[in-house]
Structures are given as C-alpha cells and as structure tokens.
C-alpha cells in the first residue's frame, strides 16, 4: 500500500518579507504534523518549498518510527501544493 498524504489544515507560522522566507505547519489526515519551509521567488513572489520536517507528535506513517526519519521528504512537493490551497 502506497502512502498518500492528505492535508486537512495548514497555517503560516512565520513570514519574513525582508528575505522572502516563510514557514507553514500542515496537519495531515493521519494526525501527523509537518513544518514546511518556503522561499519566495523575488520576481514573481511564488513560494517554492525547500525543506520539510515532521513534528514528532505521532509516529512516522511510513516507517512507524518515533524518532527522526526522512520518509516524508519524498512527499514534500505534494504536501506543499495541498497546504498552499489552505493559505490562499
């Protein structure tokens, strides 16, 4: 069974207009939360995801580890696209 992340809520937790960086915390359907780091393009203003960190409130949905893993990095673009819909 392949993992399919689904964002149910997202909010901006920090926004630095000076350098174009901002962070979003996304809540997934399986109760996991992750922090997404974005960088704005200076010309267009469109955010591009640069990094994803899983907030360790629940075990990883893929490997079921309670500690730091990088499993959700494969899905950072999918999670970023879905979370941007909640922001705009």
GROMACS elastic network, one bead per residue, 0.5 to 0.9 nm:
[ bonds ]
;  ai    aj funct       b0    kb
    2    62     6  0.89305   500
    3    61     6  0.79150   500
    3    62     6  0.69434   500
    4    75     6  0.85293   500
    5    28     6  0.66130   500
    5    29     6  0.72827   500
    5    30     6  0.80912   500
    5    72     6  0.89366   500
    5    75     6  0.74522   500
    5    78     6  0.76259   500
    5    79     6  0.67497   500
    6    27     6  0.85285   500
    6    28     6  0.54569   500
    6    29     6  0.54723   500
    6    30     6  0.80230   500
    6    78     6  0.86846   500
    6    79     6  0.72366   500
    6    82     6  0.74950   500
    7    10     6  0.73576   500
    7    26     6  0.64633   500
    7    27     6  0.57785   500
    7    29     6  0.59818   500
    7    79     6  0.66396   500
    7    82     6  0.60382   500
    7    83     6  0.62278   500
    7    86     6  0.88445   500
    8    26     6  0.76767   500
    8    27     6  0.58410   500
    8    28     6  0.55432   500
    8    29     6  0.57659   500
    8    82     6  0.86695   500
    8    83     6  0.81881   500
    8    86     6  0.84763   500
    9    25     6  0.84065   500
    9    26     6  0.58267   500
    9    27     6  0.51389   500
    9    28     6  0.71491   500
    9    29     6  0.87386   500
    9    83     6  0.71138   500
    9    86     6  0.65941   500
   10    24     6  0.65606   500
   10    25     6  0.55921   500
   10    27     6  0.60812   500
   10    28     6  0.88361   500
   10    82     6  0.88143   500
   10    83     6  0.54807   500
   10    84     6  0.77947   500
   10    85     6  0.86319   500
   10    86     6  0.57966   500
   10    87     6  0.67628   500
   11    23     6  0.85564   500
   11    24     6  0.54909   500
   11    25     6  0.56141   500
   11    26     6  0.67016   500
   11    27     6  0.89701   500
   11    83     6  0.80605   500
   11    86     6  0.73919   500
   11    87     6  0.63884   500
   12    15     6  0.72046   500
   12    22     6  0.73870   500
   12    23     6  0.58508   500
   12    25     6  0.64946   500
   12    26     6  0.88886   500
   12    87     6  0.72752   500
   13    22     6  0.77266   500
   13    23     6  0.57011   500
   13    24     6  0.56286   500
   13    25     6  0.66563   500
   14    21     6  0.83280   500
   14    22     6  0.54426   500
   14    23     6  0.52762   500
   14    24     6  0.73447   500
   15    18     6  0.89745   500
   15    20     6  0.76119   500
   15    21     6  0.62009   500
   15    23     6  0.65395   500
   15    24     6  0.89850   500
   16    19     6  0.60035   500
   16    20     6  0.57060   500
   16    21     6  0.53660   500
   16    22     6  0.59565   500
   17    20     6  0.50383   500
   17    21     6  0.70326   500
   17    22     6  0.81990   500
   18    21     6  0.80972   500
   19    39     6  0.84252   500
   19    40     6  0.82831   500
   19    42     6  0.87977   500
   20    38     6  0.82492   500
   20    39     6  0.57471   500
   20    41     6  0.74561   500
   20    42     6  0.72577   500
   20    45     6  0.81642   500
   20    47     6  0.84448   500
   21    37     6  0.74094   500
   21    38     6  0.57230   500
   21    40     6  0.62016   500
   21    47     6  0.84134   500
   22    36     6  0.84757   500
   22    37     6  0.61322   500
   22    38     6  0.53231   500
   22    39     6  0.66031   500
   22    40     6  0.79944   500
   22    47     6  0.84430   500
   23    35     6  0.67366   500
   23    36     6  0.55882   500
   23    38     6  0.60559   500
   23    39     6  0.89160   500
   24    34     6  0.82584   500
   24    35     6  0.56710   500
   24    36     6  0.51589   500
   24    37     6  0.66866   500
   24    38     6  0.79918   500
   24    80     6  0.87778   500
   24    83     6  0.78510   500
   24    84     6  0.87108   500
   24    87     6  0.87784   500
   25    33     6  0.68203   500
   25    34     6  0.56728   500
   25    36     6  0.62767   500
   25    83     6  0.84551   500
   26    32     6  0.84333   500
   26    33     6  0.56249   500
   26    34     6  0.54313   500
   26    35     6  0.63571   500
   26    36     6  0.74990   500
   26    79     6  0.78763   500
   26    80     6  0.85160   500
   26    83     6  0.62470   500
   27    30     6  0.83479   500
   27    31     6  0.64859   500
   27    32     6  0.60008   500
   27    34     6  0.67240   500
   27    83     6  0.87053   500
   28    31     6  0.54498   500
   28    32     6  0.52818   500
   28    33     6  0.60153   500
   28    34     6  0.80290   500
   28    79     6  0.86137   500
   29    32     6  0.72642   500
   30    33     6  0.88490   500
   30    58     6  0.89437   500
   30    61     6  0.75756   500
   31    57     6  0.84673   500
   31    58     6  0.70810   500
   32    54     6  0.75895   500
   32    55     6  0.73572   500
   32    56     6  0.78423   500
   32    57     6  0.68407   500
   32    58     6  0.57631   500
   32    59     6  0.78533   500
   32    60     6  0.77142   500
   32    61     6  0.77724   500
   33    53     6  0.87582   500
   33    54     6  0.61483   500
   33    55     6  0.54166   500
   33    56     6  0.76295   500
   33    57     6  0.73103   500
   33    58     6  0.80687   500
   34    52     6  0.67104   500
   34    53     6  0.54677   500
   34    55     6  0.51376   500
   34    56     6  0.84026   500
   34    72     6  0.88545   500
   35    51     6  0.83006   500
   35    52     6  0.57099   500
   35    53     6  0.51784   500
   35    54     6  0.63606   500
   35    55     6  0.68806   500
   36    49     6  0.68450   500
   36    50     6  0.76506   500
   36    51     6  0.59015   500
   36    53     6  0.65871   500
   36    54     6  0.88150   500
   36    76     6  0.78391   500
   36    79     6  0.85562   500
   36    80     6  0.70922   500
   37    48     6  0.84637   500
   37    49     6  0.58398   500
   37    50     6  0.56175   500
   37    51     6  0.51525   500
   37    52     6  0.63071   500
   37    53     6  0.84958   500
   38    47     6  0.57156   500
   38    48     6  0.53041   500
   38    50     6  0.54758   500
   38    51     6  0.72897   500
   38    80     6  0.88951   500
   39    46     6  0.82286   500
   39    47     6  0.53864   500
   39    48     6  0.53059   500
   39    49     6  0.64494   500
   39    50     6  0.67233   500
   40    43     6  0.86217   500
   40    44     6  0.79517   500
   40    45     6  0.52950   500
   40    46     6  0.53649   500
   40    48     6  0.61564   500
   40    49     6  0.88311   500
   41    44     6  0.56030   500
   41    46     6  0.55227   500
   41    47     6  0.63505   500
   41    48     6  0.74254   500
   42    45     6  0.55865   500
   42    46     6  0.81507   500
   43    46     6  0.83801   500
   44    47     6  0.88458   500
   48    77     6  0.89514   500
   48    80     6  0.85223   500
   49    52     6  0.79755   500
   49    76     6  0.75027   500
   49    77     6  0.69333   500
   49    80     6  0.65905   500
   50    76     6  0.86700   500
   51    73     6  0.77526   500
   51    76     6  0.74077   500
   52    70     6  0.88379   500
   52    72     6  0.75454   500
   52    73     6  0.62680   500
   52    76     6  0.61602   500
   52    80     6  0.89617   500
   53    68     6  0.89182   500
   53    70     6  0.80846   500
   53    72     6  0.79948   500
   53    73     6  0.79923   500
   54    57     6  0.85909   500
   54    60     6  0.80668   500
   54    68     6  0.78484   500
   54    69     6  0.81984   500
   54    70     6  0.82647   500
   54    72     6  0.73289   500
   55    58     6  0.79005   500
   56    59     6  0.67437   500
   56    60     6  0.79372   500
   56    66     6  0.69972   500
   56    67     6  0.71767   500
   56    68     6  0.77074   500
   57    66     6  0.85568   500
   58    61     6  0.81596   500
   58    64     6  0.87901   500
   58    66     6  0.71668   500
   59    62     6  0.86506   500
   59    63     6  0.81505   500
   59    64     6  0.51064   500
   59    65     6  0.53734   500
   59    67     6  0.76439   500
   60    63     6  0.57135   500
   60    65     6  0.53803   500
   60    66     6  0.65545   500
   60    67     6  0.81703   500
   60    68     6  0.86436   500
   60    69     6  0.77062   500
   60    71     6  0.76743   500
   60    72     6  0.82638   500
   61    64     6  0.55397   500
   61    65     6  0.82625   500
   61    71     6  0.86242   500
   61    72     6  0.86662   500
   62    65     6  0.82946   500
   62    71     6  0.66118   500
   62    72     6  0.79481   500
   63    69     6  0.83593   500
   63    71     6  0.73362   500
   65    68     6  0.75901   500
   65    69     6  0.73926   500
   66    69     6  0.85668   500
   69    72     6  0.80529   500
   70    73     6  0.55634   500
   70    74     6  0.81108   500
   71    74     6  0.64756   500
   71    75     6  0.81883   500
   72    75     6  0.53358   500
   72    76     6  0.65021   500
   73    76     6  0.52056   500
   73    77     6  0.84840   500
   74    77     6  0.78283   500
   74    78     6  0.87125   500
   75    78     6  0.53110   500
   75    79     6  0.61450   500
   75    80     6  0.84844   500
   76    79     6  0.51464   500
   76    80     6  0.58825   500
   76    81     6  0.85527   500
   77    81     6  0.61350   500
   77    82     6  0.86420   500
   78    81     6  0.53025   500
   78    82     6  0.63642   500
   78    83     6  0.86573   500
   79    82     6  0.52254   500
   79    83     6  0.60341   500
   79    84     6  0.85948   500
   80    83     6  0.51520   500
   80    84     6  0.61247   500
   80    85     6  0.88781   500
   81    84     6  0.53679   500
   81    85     6  0.68667   500
   82    85     6  0.55052   500
   82    86     6  0.73052   500
   83    86     6  0.53816   500
   83    87     6  0.67274   500
   84    87     6  0.50504   500
   84    88     6  0.64176   500
   85    88     6  0.56767   500
